[in-house]
Amino acid sequence: MLEVIIAMTVIVVVFGIAMMIYGNVMRMSLSVAQLKAKGILKEQMLKAERADTLQNASFQIDSLTIEQNVSDTLATGLKIIHLKAYDINHQKVAELQKIITDE
């Protein structure tokens, strides 16, 4: 009887450790939503680079809310564009930042 209890305890501990590792791997891996959000941010960055005027904005694309923040750098003629994508629950899914010339 003692052997069965010890074996069950070892199995439960090993299973618990395996579940924690699996949870961490799943949390850290790229999901489809993150990949899609990064693609949308790259597309929006290209549009922002081509735009005549840059301004702070927030807009909706599919189920994502995109926030665009534009700020000046210490160097003249350069601007920083910072894009963030949020899901329906307002959790950040992806982020992209780039320094461009202000032409």
Biopython code that builds the backbone (N, CA, C, O; Angstrom):
import numpy as np
from Bio.PDB.StructureBuilder import StructureBuilder

atoms = [
    (1, "MET", "N", (0.812, -1.187, 0.000)),
    (1, "MET", "CA", (0.000, 0.000, 0.000)),
    (1, "MET", "C", (0.869, 1.270, 0.000)),
    (1, "MET", "O", (0.574, 2.247, -0.689)),
    (2, "LEU", "N", (1.942, 1.221, 0.791)),
    (2, "LEU", "CA", (2.852, 2.359, 0.877)),
    (2, "LEU", "C", (3.515, 2.642, -0.477)),
    (2, "LEU", "O", (3.714, 3.795, -0.858)),
    (3, "GLU", "N", (3.849, 1.573, -1.186)),
    (3, "GLU", "CA", (4.468, 1.735, -2.505)),
    (3, "GLU", "C", (3.519, 2.408, -3.489)),
    (3, "GLU", "O", (3.955, 3.232, -4.293)),
    (4, "VAL", "N", (2.247, 2.080, -3.442)),
    (4, "VAL", "CA", (1.255, 2.678, -4.334)),
    (4, "VAL", "C", (1.104, 4.161, -4.034)),
    (4, "VAL", "O", (1.021, 4.965, -4.962)),
    (5, "ILE", "N", (1.065, 4.541, -2.769)),
    (5, "ILE", "CA", (0.942, 5.947, -2.390)),
    (5, "ILE", "C", (2.169, 6.730, -2.839)),
    (5, "ILE", "O", (2.029, 7.838, -3.355)),
    (6, "ILE", "N", (3.347, 6.190, -2.659)),
    (6, "ILE", "CA", (4.578, 6.866, -3.095)),
    (6, "ILE", "C", (4.593, 7.004, -4.611)),
    (6, "ILE", "O", (4.961, 8.061, -5.122)),
    (7, "ALA", "N", (4.204, 5.972, -5.336)),
    (7, "ALA", "CA", (4.172, 6.022, -6.803)),
    (7, "ALA", "C", (3.180, 7.075, -7.287)),
    (7, "ALA", "O", (3.470, 7.824, -8.219)),
    (8, "MET", "N", (1.991, 7.133, -6.644)),
    (8, "MET", "CA", (0.999, 8.143, -7.026)),
    (8, "MET", "C", (1.515, 9.552, -6.741)),
    (8, "MET", "O", (1.283, 10.465, -7.534)),
    (9, "THR", "N", (2.199, 9.735, -5.639)),
    (9, "THR", "CA", (2.759, 11.048, -5.300)),
    (9, "THR", "C", (3.796, 11.469, -6.330)),
    (9, "THR", "O", (3.801, 12.619, -6.768)),
    (10, "VAL", "N", (4.662, 10.565, -6.716)),
    (10, "VAL", "CA", (5.686, 10.874, -7.721)),
    (10, "VAL", "C", (5.025, 11.214, -9.051)),
    (10, "VAL", "O", (5.441, 12.162, -9.717)),
    (11, "ILE", "N", (4.016, 10.468, -9.448)),
    (11, "ILE", "CA", (3.324, 10.727, -10.714)),
    (11, "ILE", "C", (2.657, 12.089, -10.682)),
    (11, "ILE", "O", (2.736, 12.827, -11.664)),
    (12, "VAL", "N", (2.000, 12.447, -9.581)),
    (12, "VAL", "CA", (1.331, 13.750, -9.473)),
    (12, "VAL", "C", (2.351, 14.886, -9.529)),
    (12, "VAL", "O", (2.104, 15.898, -10.184)),
    (13, "VAL", "N", (3.486, 14.738, -8.858)),
    (13, "VAL", "CA", (4.526, 15.780, -8.877)),
    (13, "VAL", "C", (5.077, 15.944, -10.281)),
    (13, "VAL", "O", (5.214, 17.072, -10.755)),
    (14, "VAL", "N", (5.397, 14.855, -10.958)),
    (14, "VAL", "CA", (5.927, 14.929, -12.324)),
    (14, "VAL", "C", (4.890, 15.546, -13.260)),
    (14, "VAL", "O", (5.242, 16.378, -14.095)),
    (15, "PHE", "N", (3.635, 15.163, -13.141)),
    (15, "PHE", "CA", (2.574, 15.731, -13.967)),
    (15, "PHE", "C", (2.418, 17.228, -13.702)),
    (15, "PHE", "O", (2.228, 18.003, -14.639)),
    (16, "GLY", "N", (2.495, 17.639, -12.444)),
    (16, "GLY", "CA", (2.409, 19.064, -12.095)),
    (16, "GLY", "C", (3.535, 19.875, -12.705)),
    (16, "GLY", "O", (3.305, 20.963, -13.233)),
    (17, "ILE", "N", (4.745, 19.358, -12.637)),
    (17, "ILE", "CA", (5.902, 20.046, -13.237)),
    (17, "ILE", "C", (5.736, 20.129, -14.752)),
    (17, "ILE", "O", (6.027, 21.164, -15.353)),
    (18, "ALA", "N", (5.272, 19.051, -15.368)),
    (18, "ALA", "CA", (5.065, 19.052, -16.821)),
    (18, "ALA", "C", (4.020, 20.088, -17.217)),
    (18, "ALA", "O", (4.195, 20.771, -18.227)),
    (19, "MET", "N", (2.955, 20.224, -16.462)),
    (19, "MET", "CA", (1.908, 21.206, -16.766)),
    (19, "MET", "C", (2.432, 22.638, -16.626)),
    (19, "MET", "O", (2.062, 23.506, -17.416)),
    (20, "MET", "N", (3.283, 22.895, -15.635)),
    (20, "MET", "CA", (3.869, 24.232, -15.476)),
    (20, "MET", "C", (4.774, 24.565, -16.665)),
    (20, "MET", "O", (4.734, 25.683, -17.178)),
    (21, "ILE", "N", (5.575, 23.617, -17.097)),
    (21, "ILE", "CA", (6.454, 23.839, -18.246)),
    (21, "ILE", "C", (5.629, 24.072, -19.504)),
    (21, "ILE", "O", (5.926, 24.985, -20.275)),
    (22, "TYR", "N", (4.601, 23.263, -19.723)),
    (22, "TYR", "CA", (3.728, 23.420, -20.887)),
    (22, "TYR", "C", (3.044, 24.792, -20.873)),
    (22, "TYR", "O", (2.952, 25.446, -21.912)),
    (23, "GLY", "N", (2.571, 25.227, -19.716)),
    (23, "GLY", "CA", (1.934, 26.543, -19.594)),
    (23, "GLY", "C", (2.888, 27.672, -19.932)),
    (23, "GLY", "O", (2.502, 28.621, -20.615)),
    (24, "ASN", "N", (4.121, 27.589, -19.470)),
    (24, "ASN", "CA", (5.119, 28.621, -19.776)),
    (24, "ASN", "C", (5.456, 28.652, -21.260)),
    (24, "ASN", "O", (5.590, 29.729, -21.842)),
    (25, "VAL", "N", (5.594, 27.497, -21.871)),
    (25, "VAL", "CA", (5.907, 27.436, -23.301)),
    (25, "VAL", "C", (4.764, 28.021, -24.119)),
    (25, "VAL", "O", (5.006, 28.777, -25.061)),
    (26, "MET", "N", (3.546, 27.690, -23.782)),
    (26, "MET", "CA", (2.391, 28.205, -24.521)),
    (26, "MET", "C", (2.234, 29.717, -24.335)),
    (26, "MET", "O", (1.852, 30.420, -25.271)),
    (27, "ARG", "N", (2.526, 30.213, -23.142)),
    (27, "ARG", "CA", (2.408, 31.643, -22.877)),
    (27, "ARG", "C", (3.471, 32.430, -23.637)),
    (27, "ARG", "O", (3.206, 33.543, -24.091)),
    (28, "MET", "N", (4.654, 31.874, -23.777)),
    (28, "MET", "CA", (5.758, 32.585, -24.415)),
    (28, "MET", "C", (5.799, 32.412, -25.932)),
    (28, "MET", "O", (6.477, 33.185, -26.609)),
    (29, "SER", "N", (5.113, 31.446, -26.473)),
    (29, "SER", "CA", (5.171, 31.211, -27.915)),
    (29, "SER", "C", (4.336, 32.243, -28.661)),
    (29, "SER", "O", (3.397, 32.819, -28.112)),
    (30, "LEU", "N", (4.696, 32.463, -29.917)),
    (30, "LEU", "CA", (3.951, 33.394, -30.756)),
    (30, "LEU", "C", (2.641, 32.761, -31.193)),
    (30, "LEU", "O", (2.620, 31.644, -31.712)),
    (31, "SER", "N", (1.577, 33.463, -30.985)),
    (31, "SER", "CA", (0.283, 32.964, -31.417)),
    (31, "SER", "C", (-0.037, 33.516, -32.800)),
    (31, "SER", "O", (0.665, 34.385, -33.315)),
    (32, "VAL", "N", (-1.083, 33.009, -33.377)),
    (32, "VAL", "CA", (-1.530, 33.468, -34.689)),
    (32, "VAL", "C", (-1.929, 34.944, -34.597)),
    (32, "VAL", "O", (-1.651, 35.722, -35.510)),
    (33, "ALA", "N", (-2.574, 35.323, -33.503)),
    (33, "ALA", "CA", (-2.999, 36.714, -33.332)),
    (33, "ALA", "C", (-1.794, 37.656, -33.266)),
    (33, "ALA", "O", (-1.840, 38.757, -33.815)),
    (34, "GLN", "N", (-0.722, 37.232, -32.601)),
    (34, "GLN", "CA", (0.482, 38.060, -32.519)),
    (34, "GLN", "C", (1.133, 38.207, -33.892)),
    (34, "GLN", "O", (1.570, 39.297, -34.260)),
    (35, "LEU", "N", (1.197, 37.125, -34.641)),
    (35, "LEU", "CA", (1.789, 37.193, -35.975)),
    (35, "LEU", "C", (0.969, 38.093, -36.896)),
    (35, "LEU", "O", (1.528, 38.878, -37.662)),
    (36, "LYS", "N", (-0.346, 37.979, -36.819)),
    (36, "LYS", "CA", (-1.227, 38.820, -37.626)),
    (36, "LYS", "C", (-1.071, 40.285, -37.232)),
    (36, "LYS", "O", (-1.017, 41.161, -38.095)),
    (37, "ALA", "N", (-0.999, 40.551, -35.928)),
    (37, "ALA", "CA", (-0.850, 41.927, -35.448)),
    (37, "ALA", "C", (0.477, 42.526, -35.902)),
    (37, "ALA", "O", (0.525, 43.696, -36.281)),
    (38, "LYS", "N", (1.549, 41.748, -35.870)),
    (38, "LYS", "CA", (2.847, 42.250, -36.334)),
    (38, "LYS", "C", (2.807, 42.573, -37.820)),
    (38, "LYS", "O", (3.385, 43.570, -38.251)),
    (39, "GLY", "N", (2.137, 41.750, -38.602)),
    (39, "GLY", "CA", (1.997, 42.027, -40.033)),
    (39, "GLY", "C", (1.219, 43.306, -40.283)),
    (39, "GLY", "O", (1.590, 44.104, -41.143)),
    (40, "ILE", "N", (0.139, 43.504, -39.532)),
    (40, "ILE", "CA", (-0.658, 44.729, -39.676)),
    (40, "ILE", "C", (0.161, 45.945, -39.274)),
    (40, "ILE", "O", (0.086, 46.984, -39.929)),
    (41, "LEU", "N", (0.945, 45.829, -38.199)),
    (41, "LEU", "CA", (1.779, 46.956, -37.762)),
    (41, "LEU", "C", (2.847, 47.301, -38.802)),
    (41, "LEU", "O", (3.133, 48.476, -39.033)),
    (42, "LYS", "N", (3.429, 46.289, -39.424)),
    (42, "LYS", "CA", (4.427, 46.559, -40.467)),
    (42, "LYS", "C", (3.792, 47.282, -41.647)),
    (42, "LYS", "O", (4.385, 48.201, -42.211)),
    (43, "GLU", "N", (2.586, 46.867, -42.017)),
    (43, "GLU", "CA", (1.876, 47.526, -43.112)),
    (43, "GLU", "C", (1.545, 48.977, -42.751)),
    (43, "GLU", "O", (1.691, 49.872, -43.584)),
    (44, "GLN", "N", (1.107, 49.207, -41.530)),
    (44, "GLN", "CA", (0.787, 50.569, -41.089)),
    (44, "GLN", "C", (2.036, 51.429, -40.994)),
    (44, "GLN", "O", (1.979, 52.633, -41.241)),
    (45, "MET", "N", (3.166, 50.823, -40.639)),
    (45, "MET", "CA", (4.420, 51.573, -40.577)),
    (45, "MET", "C", (4.813, 52.040, -41.975)),
    (45, "MET", "O", (5.264, 53.174, -42.143)),
    (46, "LEU", "N", (4.649, 51.186, -42.972)),
    (46, "LEU", "CA", (4.948, 51.589, -44.348)),
    (46, "LEU", "C", (4.049, 52.737, -44.790)),
    (46, "LEU", "O", (4.511, 53.671, -45.444)),
    (47, "LYS", "N", (2.756, 52.672, -44.433)),
    (47, "LYS", "CA", (1.842, 53.762, -44.770)),
    (47, "LYS", "C", (2.236, 55.050, -44.062)),
    (47, "LYS", "O", (2.163, 56.129, -44.650)),
    (48, "ALA", "N", (2.650, 54.948, -42.814)),
    (48, "ALA", "CA", (3.053, 56.135, -42.055)),
    (48, "ALA", "C", (4.317, 56.758, -42.642)),
    (48, "ALA", "O", (4.449, 57.982, -42.674)),
    (49, "GLU", "N", (5.238, 55.929, -43.102)),
    (49, "GLU", "CA", (6.473, 56.444, -43.704)),
    (49, "GLU", "C", (6.176, 57.223, -44.983)),
    (49, "GLU", "O", (6.859, 58.202, -45.285)),
    (50, "ARG", "N", (5.169, 56.798, -45.731)),
    (50, "ARG", "CA", (4.821, 57.452, -46.994)),
    (50, "ARG", "C", (3.916, 58.669, -46.809)),
    (50, "ARG", "O", (3.764, 59.470, -47.731)),
    (51, "ALA", "N", (3.320, 58.815, -45.639)),
    (51, "ALA", "CA", (2.363, 59.893, -45.403)),
    (51, "ALA", "C", (3.055, 61.254, -45.401)),
    (51, "ALA", "O", (4.218, 61.375, -45.015)),
    (52, "ASP", "N", (2.309, 62.284, -45.843)),
    (52, "ASP", "CA", (2.849, 63.641, -45.863)),
    (52, "ASP", "C", (2.967, 64.209, -44.456)),
    (52, "ASP", "O", (3.972, 64.839, -44.124)),
    (53, "THR", "N", (1.958, 63.994, -43.634)),
    (53, "THR", "CA", (1.991, 64.490, -42.266)),
    (53, "THR", "C", (1.849, 63.322, -41.301)),
    (53, "THR", "O", (1.087, 62.384, -41.537)),
    (54, "LEU", "N", (2.591, 63.401, -40.224)),
    (54, "LEU", "CA", (2.539, 62.367, -39.196)),
    (54, "LEU", "C", (1.886, 62.946, -37.952)),
    (54, "LEU", "O", (2.225, 64.047, -37.516)),
    (55, "GLN", "N", (0.956, 62.205, -37.389)),
    (55, "GLN", "CA", (0.294, 62.672, -36.182)),
    (55, "GLN", "C", (-0.084, 61.482, -35.318)),
    (55, "GLN", "O", (-0.141, 60.348, -35.795)),
    (56, "ASN", "N", (-0.342, 61.746, -34.048)),
    (56, "ASN", "CA", (-0.815, 60.703, -33.156)),
    (56, "ASN", "C", (-2.220, 60.307, -33.576)),
    (56, "ASN", "O", (-3.049, 61.161, -33.889)),
    (57, "ALA", "N", (-2.481, 59.007, -33.581)),
    (57, "ALA", "CA", (-3.793, 58.533, -34.015)),
    (57, "ALA", "C", (-4.094, 57.195, -33.360)),
    (57, "ALA", "O", (-3.196, 56.495, -32.892)),
    (58, "SER", "N", (-5.368, 56.859, -33.338)),
    (58, "SER", "CA", (-5.834, 55.568, -32.875)),
    (58, "SER", "C", (-6.920, 55.116, -33.846)),
    (58, "SER", "O", (-7.852, 55.868, -34.133)),
    (59, "PHE", "N", (-6.802, 53.890, -34.350)),
    (59, "PHE", "CA", (-7.774, 53.412, -35.317)),
    (59, "PHE", "C", (-7.971, 51.921, -35.169)),
    (59, "PHE", "O", (-7.166, 51.237, -34.536)),
    (60, "GLN", "N", (-9.038, 51.422, -35.751)),
    (60, "GLN", "CA", (-9.446, 50.033, -35.640)),
    (60, "GLN", "C", (-9.183, 49.307, -36.963)),
    (60, "GLN", "O", (-9.577, 49.787, -38.025)),
    (61, "ILE", "N", (-8.523, 48.161, -36.897)),
    (61, "ILE", "CA", (-8.322, 47.289, -38.052)),
    (61, "ILE", "C", (-8.688, 45.880, -37.601)),
    (61, "ILE", "O", (-8.094, 45.341, -36.667)),
    (62, "ASP", "N", (-9.656, 45.299, -38.265)),
    (62, "ASP", "CA", (-10.209, 43.989, -37.870)),
    (62, "ASP", "C", (-10.630, 44.059, -36.402)),
    (62, "ASP", "O", (-11.438, 44.912, -36.033)),
    (63, "SER", "N", (-10.098, 43.183, -35.573)),
    (63, "SER", "CA", (-10.449, 43.199, -34.153)),
    (63, "SER", "C", (-9.366, 43.861, -33.311)),
    (63, "SER", "O", (-9.382, 43.758, -32.085)),
    (64, "LEU", "N", (-8.423, 44.543, -33.965)),
    (64, "LEU", "CA", (-7.310, 45.177, -33.264)),
    (64, "LEU", "C", (-7.485, 46.693, -33.210)),
    (64, "LEU", "O", (-7.997, 47.304, -34.148)),
    (65, "THR", "N", (-7.061, 47.280, -32.119)),
    (65, "THR", "CA", (-6.988, 48.725, -31.992)),
    (65, "THR", "C", (-5.523, 49.103, -32.126)),
    (65, "THR", "O", (-4.683, 48.640, -31.355)),
    (66, "ILE", "N", (-5.216, 49.945, -33.105)),
    (66, "ILE", "CA", (-3.847, 50.372, -33.364)),
    (66, "ILE", "C", (-3.675, 51.794, -32.844)),
    (66, "ILE", "O", (-4.453, 52.687, -33.180)),
    (67, "GLU", "N", (-2.653, 51.993, -32.024)),
    (67, "GLU", "CA", (-2.320, 53.328, -31.542)),
    (67, "GLU", "C", (-0.999, 53.754, -32.167)),
    (67, "GLU", "O", (-0.003, 53.034, -32.101)),
    (68, "GLN", "N", (-1.009, 54.931, -32.772)),
    (68, "GLN", "CA", (0.186, 55.480, -33.412)),
    (68, "GLN", "C", (0.610, 56.721, -32.640)),
    (68, "GLN", "O", (-0.157, 57.675, -32.515)),
    (69, "ASN", "N", (1.824, 56.706, -32.128)),
    (69, "ASN", "CA", (2.387, 57.859, -31.431)),
    (69, "ASN", "C", (3.605, 58.342, -32.206)),
    (69, "ASN", "O", (4.495, 57.560, -32.541)),
    (70, "VAL", "N", (3.631, 59.634, -32.483)),
    (70, "VAL", "CA", (4.729, 60.236, -33.220)),
    (70, "VAL", "C", (5.401, 61.251, -32.298)),
    (70, "VAL", "O", (4.737, 62.101, -31.706)),
    (71, "SER", "N", (6.712, 61.152, -32.184)),
    (71, "SER", "CA", (7.438, 62.101, -31.343)),
    (71, "SER", "C", (8.727, 62.522, -32.035)),
    (71, "SER", "O", (9.265, 61.793, -32.869)),
    (72, "ASP", "N", (9.213, 63.708, -31.678)),
    (72, "ASP", "CA", (10.454, 64.232, -32.232)),
    (72, "ASP", "C", (11.647, 63.633, -31.492)),
    (72, "ASP", "O", (11.546, 63.245, -30.328)),
    (73, "THR", "N", (12.762, 63.567, -32.184)),
    (73, "THR", "CA", (14.006, 63.133, -31.557)),
    (73, "THR", "C", (14.841, 64.359, -31.252)),
    (73, "THR", "O", (14.460, 65.477, -31.598)),
    (74, "LEU", "N", (15.964, 64.156, -30.614)),
    (74, "LEU", "CA", (16.864, 65.273, -30.335)),
    (74, "LEU", "C", (17.506, 65.784, -31.618)),
    (74, "LEU", "O", (17.840, 66.964, -31.720)),
    (75, "ALA", "N", (17.675, 64.909, -32.586)),
    (75, "ALA", "CA", (18.245, 65.309, -33.870)),
    (75, "ALA", "C", (17.147, 65.936, -34.730)),
    (75, "ALA", "O", (16.009, 65.468, -34.743)),
    (76, "THR", "N", (17.501, 66.981, -35.430)),
    (76, "THR", "CA", (16.511, 67.634, -36.290)),
    (76, "THR", "C", (16.254, 66.776, -37.524)),
    (76, "THR", "O", (17.160, 66.132, -38.054)),
    (77, "GLY", "N", (15.018, 66.784, -37.963)),
    (77, "GLY", "CA", (14.650, 66.055, -39.172)),
    (77, "GLY", "C", (14.333, 64.592, -38.946)),
    (77, "GLY", "O", (14.080, 63.866, -39.908)),
    (78, "LEU", "N", (14.339, 64.138, -37.706)),
    (78, "LEU", "CA", (14.024, 62.743, -37.412)),
    (78, "LEU", "C", (12.810, 62.664, -36.494)),
    (78, "LEU", "O", (12.635, 63.490, -35.598)),
    (79, "LYS", "N", (11.984, 61.664, -36.732)),
    (79, "LYS", "CA", (10.806, 61.419, -35.893)),
    (79, "LYS", "C", (10.767, 59.938, -35.514)),
    (79, "LYS", "O", (11.255, 59.074, -36.242)),
    (80, "ILE", "N", (10.177, 59.682, -34.365)),
    (80, "ILE", "CA", (9.990, 58.304, -33.902)),
    (80, "ILE", "C", (8.513, 57.958, -34.051)),
    (80, "ILE", "O", (7.645, 58.662, -33.535)),
    (81, "ILE", "N", (8.241, 56.877, -34.756)),
    (81, "ILE", "CA", (6.879, 56.371, -34.872)),
    (81, "ILE", "C", (6.793, 55.116, -34.011)),
    (81, "ILE", "O", (7.580, 54.183, -34.170)),
    (82, "HIS", "N", (5.838, 55.109, -33.110)),
    (82, "HIS", "CA", (5.648, 53.989, -32.200)),
    (82, "HIS", "C", (4.224, 53.459, -32.392)),
    (82, "HIS", "O", (3.251, 54.160, -32.113)),
    (83, "LEU", "N", (4.114, 52.230, -32.866)),
    (83, "LEU", "CA", (2.817, 51.599, -33.097)),
    (83, "LEU", "C", (2.595, 50.486, -32.086)),
    (83, "LEU", "O", (3.489, 49.686, -31.810)),
    (84, "LYS", "N", (1.379, 50.451, -31.536)),
    (84, "LYS", "CA", (1.000, 49.379, -30.613)),
    (84, "LYS", "C", (-0.335, 48.804, -31.064)),
    (84, "LYS", "O", (-1.232, 49.539, -31.477)),
    (85, "ALA", "N", (-0.457, 47.482, -30.981)),
    (85, "ALA", "CA", (-1.703, 46.800, -31.334)),
    (85, "ALA", "C", (-2.295, 46.177, -30.075)),
    (85, "ALA", "O", (-1.615, 45.462, -29.339)),
    (86, "TYR", "N", (-3.581, 46.463, -29.842)),
    (86, "TYR", "CA", (-4.298, 45.926, -28.692)),
    (86, "TYR", "C", (-5.455, 45.061, -29.178)),
    (86, "TYR", "O", (-6.072, 45.354, -30.202)),
    (87, "ASP", "N", (-5.741, 44.001, -28.442)),
    (87, "ASP", "CA", (-6.872, 43.145, -28.800)),
    (87, "ASP", "C", (-8.164, 43.689, -28.191)),
    (87, "ASP", "O", (-8.183, 44.794, -27.648)),
    (88, "ILE", "N", (-9.232, 42.917, -28.283)),
    (88, "ILE", "CA", (-10.540, 43.351, -27.799)),
    (88, "ILE", "C", (-10.515, 43.629, -26.297)),
    (88, "ILE", "O", (-11.218, 44.520, -25.820)),
    (89, "ASN", "N", (-9.708, 42.874, -25.553)),
    (89, "ASN", "CA", (-9.622, 43.043, -24.099)),
    (89, "ASN", "C", (-8.627, 44.124, -23.688)),
    (89, "ASN", "O", (-8.300, 44.252, -22.509)),
    (90, "HIS", "N", (-8.151, 44.895, -24.647)),
    (90, "HIS", "CA", (-7.172, 45.971, -24.469)),
    (90, "HIS", "C", (-5.858, 45.458, -23.865)),
    (90, "HIS", "O", (-5.241, 46.119, -23.029)),
    (91, "GLN", "N", (-5.452, 44.277, -24.304)),
    (91, "GLN", "CA", (-4.148, 43.741, -23.944)),
    (91, "GLN", "C", (-3.229, 43.900, -25.137)),
    (91, "GLN", "O", (-3.612, 43.610, -26.270)),
    (92, "LYS", "N", (-2.011, 44.364, -24.879)),
    (92, "LYS", "CA", (-1.065, 44.610, -25.959)),
    (92, "LYS", "C", (-0.658, 43.290, -26.606)),
    (92, "LYS", "O", (-0.205, 42.364, -25.934)),
    (93, "VAL", "N", (-0.832, 43.225, -27.936)),
    (93, "VAL", "CA", (-0.524, 42.020, -28.689)),
    (93, "VAL", "C", (0.819, 42.159, -29.398)),
    (93, "VAL", "O", (1.606, 41.214, -29.446)),
    (94, "ALA", "N", (1.077, 43.356, -29.953)),
    (94, "ALA", "CA", (2.318, 43.581, -30.693)),
    (94, "ALA", "C", (2.703, 45.045, -30.595)),
    (94, "ALA", "O", (1.884, 45.904, -30.269)),
    (95, "GLU", "N", (3.980, 45.310, -30.885)),
    (95, "GLU", "CA", (4.512, 46.668, -30.790)),
    (95, "GLU", "C", (5.612, 46.828, -31.836)),
    (95, "GLU", "O", (6.365, 45.892, -32.103)),
    (96, "LEU", "N", (5.698, 48.017, -32.422)),
    (96, "LEU", "CA", (6.699, 48.293, -33.444)),
    (96, "LEU", "C", (7.117, 49.750, -33.325)),
    (96, "LEU", "O", (6.277, 50.633, -33.155)),
    (97, "GLN", "N", (8.410, 49.995, -33.415)),
    (97, "GLN", "CA", (8.924, 51.363, -33.305)),
    (97, "GLN", "C", (10.001, 51.570, -34.373)),
    (97, "GLN", "O", (10.791, 50.671, -34.663)),
    (98, "LYS", "N", (10.013, 52.784, -34.953)),
    (98, "LYS", "CA", (10.980, 53.066, -36.002)),
    (98, "LYS", "C", (11.288, 54.551, -36.024)),
    (98, "LYS", "O", (10.419, 55.381, -35.756)),
    (99, "ILE", "N", (12.535, 54.881, -36.347)),
    (99, "ILE", "CA", (12.944, 56.277, -36.524)),
    (99, "ILE", "C", (12.980, 56.557, -38.022)),
    (99, "ILE", "O", (13.609, 55.826, -38.788)),
    (100, "ILE", "N", (12.300, 57.621, -38.428)),
    (100, "ILE", "CA", (12.250, 57.978, -39.846)),
    (100, "ILE", "C", (12.647, 59.428, -40.006)),
    (100, "ILE", "O", (12.646, 60.200, -39.047)),
    (101, "THR", "N", (12.991, 59.791, -41.249)),
    (101, "THR", "CA", (13.300, 61.183, -41.558)),
    (101, "THR", "C", (12.023, 61.953, -41.786)),
    (101, "THR", "O", (11.066, 61.435, -42.361)),
    (102, "ASP", "N", (12.012, 63.177, -41.338)),
    (102, "ASP", "CA", (10.844, 64.040, -41.490)),
    (102, "ASP", "C", (11.043, 64.895, -42.729)),
    (102, "ASP", "O", (11.671, 65.954, -42.682)),
    (103, "GLU", "N", (10.493, 64.412, -43.843)),
    (103, "GLU", "CA", (10.698, 65.113, -45.112)),
    (103, "GLU", "C", (9.484, 65.909, -45.491)),
    (103, "GLU", "O", (9.476, 66.565, -46.532)),
]
sb = StructureBuilder()
sb.init_structure("model")
sb.init_model(0)
sb.init_chain("A")
sb.init_seg("    ")
for serial, (resi, resn, name, xyz) in enumerate(atoms, 1):
    if name == "N":
        sb.init_residue(resn, " ", resi, " ")
    sb.init_atom(name, np.array(xyz, "f"), 0.0, 1.0, " ", f" {name:<3s}", serial, name[0])
structure = sb.get_structure()
